[in-house]
């Protein structure tokens, strides 16, 4: 059974939230994907790279570096992952 785009996007958001929470050592419900990633508490460039790598491994994808530099929020990253999966 194929997931709808909404179901897939919701799943991506949940996994992304959990991964950021793990790296930032905070509860997942405290991770707001609508804010800029650089504004999350305790975030640094290494943690952001670790998040991207974990997502690529989780979904067995490679995110386009040119598109990745345009990512500002967790929602942007979620959408890029969804777009990459849809294009695969």
C-alpha positions in Angstrom: 0.0 0.0 0.0 1.4 3.4 -1.0 1.4 6.3 1.4 -0.4 9.4 0.4 1.8 12.6 0.2 0.2 13.9 3.4 0.9 10.6 5.3 4.5 10.6 4.0 5.1 14.3 4.9 3.7 13.7 8.4 6.0 10.7 8.8 9.0 12.6 7.6 8.2 15.5 10.0 7.9 13.1 12.9 11.2 11.3 12.1 12.9 14.7 11.5 11.6 16.0 14.8 12.8 12.9 16.6 16.3 13.1 15.0 16.7 16.8 15.9 15.5 16.1 19.5 18.0 13.3 19.8 20.9 15.4 18.6 19.8 18.5 20.6 19.0 16.4 23.7 15.5 17.7 24.2 12.0 16.3 23.9 10.7 15.9 20.4 7.6 18.0 21.2 9.9 20.9 21.8 11.3 20.9 18.3 9.4 23.3 16.1 10.0 22.6 12.5 8.6 26.0 11.4 11.5 28.0 13.0 14.9 28.5 11.4 17.1 25.5 12.1 19.8 27.8 13.4 17.5 29.1 16.0 16.8 25.7 17.7 18.4 25.5 21.1 21.8 23.9 21.1 22.1 23.6 17.4 25.4 24.0 15.5 26.6 23.2 12.0 27.8 19.7 13.0 24.5 18.8 14.4 22.7 20.0 11.3 25.1 17.9 9.2 24.4 14.9 11.4 20.7 15.4 11.0 21.0 15.5 7.2 23.2 12.4 7.1 20.7 10.5 9.4 17.8 11.4 7.2 19.7 10.3 4.1 20.4 7.0 5.7 16.9 6.6 7.0 15.3 7.1 3.6 18.2 5.8 1.5 18.4 9.0 -0.5 21.0 11.7 -1.3 19.8 15.2 -0.9 20.8 17.7 -3.6 23.5 20.0 -2.2 22.3 23.0 -4.2 18.8 22.6 -2.8 20.1 21.8 0.7 21.8 25.2 0.9 18.3 26.8 0.4 16.9 25.0 3.5 16.2 27.3 6.4 13.6 25.6 8.5 12.7 22.1 9.5 9.7 22.4 7.3 12.0 23.2 4.4 14.1 20.1 5.1 10.9 18.0 5.4 9.8 19.3 2.0 13.1 18.6 0.4 13.1 15.0 1.7 9.6 14.5 0.4 10.5 16.0 -3.0 13.6 13.8 -3.2 11.6 10.6 -2.3 8.9 11.5 -4.8 11.5 12.0 -7.5 13.2 8.6 -6.8 
